[in-house]
Amino acid sequence: MRNKRTLKGLNVMAVSVNLAKALDKEFEDKSLTEILDASPAALAGITDAKAAALKELLGIKTIRELGSNKYFATAGVLVALENKAG
């Protein structure tokens, strides 16, 4: 559902997103901040061992760090470009 809101003079659309399939069950009702501050293991399909490897190899301790990592961001942009071109 979308609701128009004004935030400091900006028109903002509130968007509801169902992340249930993307997160482990215990994180489905958490706030966005709590989710972003959680270990990548909170993402469905990422085990504690995989999260530990991300921390050890790339220094990534949170979902926020994973999402803002320059290498993952670059890879995401490259995939998006390929999808637009093809």
C-alpha positions as CSV (number, residue, x, y, z in Angstrom):
1,M,0.0,0.0,0.0
2,R,1.3,3.5,-0.8
3,N,0.6,6.6,1.1
4,K,1.9,10.1,0.1
5,R,3.7,11.9,2.9
6,T,5.6,15.1,3.1
7,L,8.9,14.9,4.9
8,K,10.8,18.2,5.3
9,G,9.3,19.6,2.1
10,L,9.9,16.4,0.1
11,N,7.1,14.3,-1.3
12,V,7.6,10.8,-0.1
13,M,5.7,7.6,-0.9
14,A,5.5,5.1,2.0
15,V,5.8,1.6,0.6
16,S,5.0,-1.6,2.4
17,V,7.4,-4.5,1.6
18,N,7.0,-8.1,2.6
19,L,10.4,-9.4,3.4
20,A,9.3,-12.7,5.1
21,K,10.9,-14.9,2.4
22,A,14.2,-12.9,2.5
23,L,14.7,-13.1,6.3
24,D,14.9,-15.8,8.9
25,K,11.7,-16.1,10.9
26,E,13.0,-14.4,14.0
27,F,13.7,-11.2,12.0
28,E,10.3,-10.9,10.1
29,D,8.8,-8.5,12.7
30,K,11.9,-6.5,13.4
31,S,12.4,-2.9,12.4
32,L,14.4,-2.0,9.4
33,T,17.2,-0.6,11.6
34,E,17.3,-3.9,13.6
35,I,17.5,-5.9,10.4
36,L,20.3,-3.7,8.9
37,D,22.2,-4.0,12.2
38,A,21.9,-7.8,12.3
39,S,24.4,-10.3,11.1
40,P,24.1,-11.4,7.5
41,A,23.0,-14.7,9.0
42,A,19.6,-13.1,9.4
43,L,19.1,-13.3,5.7
44,A,17.4,-16.5,4.5
45,G,20.0,-18.9,3.1
46,I,23.0,-17.3,4.9
47,T,24.3,-19.7,7.6
48,D,26.2,-18.6,10.6
49,A,29.3,-20.2,9.0
50,K,28.8,-18.1,5.8
51,A,28.3,-15.0,7.9
52,A,31.5,-15.8,9.8
53,A,33.4,-16.1,6.5
54,L,32.1,-12.7,5.3
55,K,33.3,-11.2,8.6
56,E,36.7,-12.9,8.4
57,L,37.4,-12.4,4.7
58,L,35.8,-9.0,4.0
59,G,35.2,-7.5,7.5
60,I,31.4,-7.5,6.9
61,K,29.6,-7.9,10.2
62,T,26.1,-6.6,9.4
63,I,23.5,-6.6,6.7
64,R,24.1,-2.8,6.4
65,E,27.8,-3.4,5.7
66,L,27.0,-6.2,3.2
67,G,24.5,-3.9,1.3
68,S,26.9,-1.0,1.2
69,N,30.0,-2.9,0.4
70,K,31.6,-1.4,-2.8
71,Y,32.3,-4.8,-4.4
72,F,28.8,-6.1,-3.9
73,A,27.3,-2.7,-5.1
74,T,29.5,-2.8,-8.2
75,A,28.4,-6.4,-9.0
76,G,24.8,-5.4,-8.5
77,V,25.1,-2.5,-10.9
78,L,26.8,-4.7,-13.5
79,V,24.0,-7.2,-13.3
80,A,21.4,-4.5,-13.6
81,L,23.2,-3.1,-16.7
82,E,23.3,-6.5,-18.3
83,N,19.5,-6.9,-17.7
84,K,18.8,-3.5,-19.2
85,A,21.0,-4.2,-22.3
86,G,19.6,-7.7,-22.9
